[in-house]
Amino acid sequence: MTTDRSEPSYDAVPYTSHAYQQTHPDQLATIARVFGLPSPDPLTARVLEIGCGRGGNIIPMAAACPSAHFLGFDLSRVQVDEAHQTARRLGVDNLEIRHADIADVDESWGEFDYVIAHGVWSWVPRATQDQLLRICRERLENRGQTIDHRFGSADHERVAELSSS
Ligand SMILES: C[S@@+](CC[C@H](N)C(=O)[O-])C[C@H]1O[C@@H](n2cnc3c(N)ncnc32)[C@H](O)[C@@H]1O
């Protein structure tokens, strides 16, 4: 099922690909601990990155945490193919990259300790935002949720849906 029409444009013009230190599970765990939230060990965590693009964020994290398991996915086939090539070239094998839509993520994907979505929320339609929140609700192990997200200032009420559901 495809809920978004961004695939052709990101295939034609792939997005920039960078590491974002604020999404690293190590940093998320530290912040979670400060606020008394569950903070699974980042070194062995299961991490999901939504809209991982060409892998500029998830590949270095996987390389730095070889005992953790990383799963990233993106709707853009071109970007996913490039991520596969980069991971293979670097020999990063604790990482899986899937070509998938946010709406595709279900229980067969398993559960995760950390869910990351950087630069996705503000770029997708509301129906896809709803799916993104659903993933966070359903796929975070034991509601040990630690989520890093780039929300716009107007989105805070919608994010509050997470804690009330
Ligand atoms: C603005 S880019 C951000 C890429 C990367 N996360 C970053 O911050 O650099 C948005 C990404 O979300 C992906 N995307 C958009 N809609 C999607 C969907 N429905 N399912 C999966 N990925 C999607 C796009 O293909 C694109 O790679």
The ligand as a Tripos MOL2 file, in Angstrom:
@<TRIPOS>MOLECULE
LIG
   27    29     1     0     0
SMALL
NO_CHARGES

@<TRIPOS>ATOM
      1 C1         13.1650   15.0720    3.5280 C.3       1 LIG1
      2 S1         13.7210   13.4090    3.2470 S.3       1 LIG1
      3 C2         14.6230   13.0880    4.7640 C.3       1 LIG1
      4 C3         15.6130   11.9600    4.6120 C.3       1 LIG1
      5 C4         16.4420   11.6610    5.8740 C.3       1 LIG1
      6 N1         15.6380   11.0380    6.9200 N.3       1 LIG1
      7 C5         17.0790   12.9170    6.3900 C.2       1 LIG1
      8 O1         16.6150   13.4870    7.3960 O.co2     1 LIG1
      9 O2         18.0640   13.3490    5.7830 O.co2     1 LIG1
     10 C6         12.2140   12.4750    3.4990 C.3       1 LIG1
     11 C7         12.3850   10.9870    3.2620 C.3       1 LIG1
     12 O3         11.1850   10.3200    3.6080 O.3       1 LIG1
     13 C8         10.9110    9.3370    2.6150 C.3       1 LIG1
     14 N2          9.4800    9.0760    2.5950 N.ar      1 LIG1
     15 C9          8.4740    9.9440    2.2750 C.ar      1 LIG1
     16 N3          7.2880    9.3330    2.3640 N.ar      1 LIG1
     17 C10         7.5410    8.0580    2.7660 C.ar      1 LIG1
     18 C11         6.6930    6.9370    3.0320 C.ar      1 LIG1
     19 N4          5.3850    7.0180    2.9020 N.pl3     1 LIG1
     20 N5          7.2860    5.7790    3.4160 N.ar      1 LIG1
     21 C12         8.6450    5.6960    3.5510 C.ar      1 LIG1
     22 N6          9.4840    6.7320    3.3200 N.ar      1 LIG1
     23 C13         8.9300    7.8900    2.9220 C.ar      1 LIG1
     24 C14        11.4130    9.9540    1.3230 C.3       1 LIG1
     25 O4         11.6340    9.0110    0.2920 O.3       1 LIG1
     26 C15        12.6830   10.6590    1.8020 C.3       1 LIG1
     27 O5         13.8110    9.8330    1.7290 O.3       1 LIG1
@<TRIPOS>BOND
     1     1     2 1
     2     2     3 1
     3     2    10 1
     4     3     4 1
     5     4     5 1
     6     5     6 1
     7     5     7 1
     8     7     8 2
     9     7     9 1
    10    10    11 1
    11    11    12 1
    12    11    26 1
    13    12    13 1
    14    13    14 1
    15    13    24 1
    16    14    15 ar
    17    14    23 ar
    18    15    16 ar
    19    16    17 ar
    20    17    18 ar
    21    17    23 ar
    22    18    19 1
    23    18    20 ar
    24    20    21 ar
    25    21    22 ar
    26    22    23 ar
    27    24    25 1
    28    24    26 1
    29    26    27 1
@<TRIPOS>SUBSTRUCTURE
     1 LIG1         1 GROUP 0 **** ****
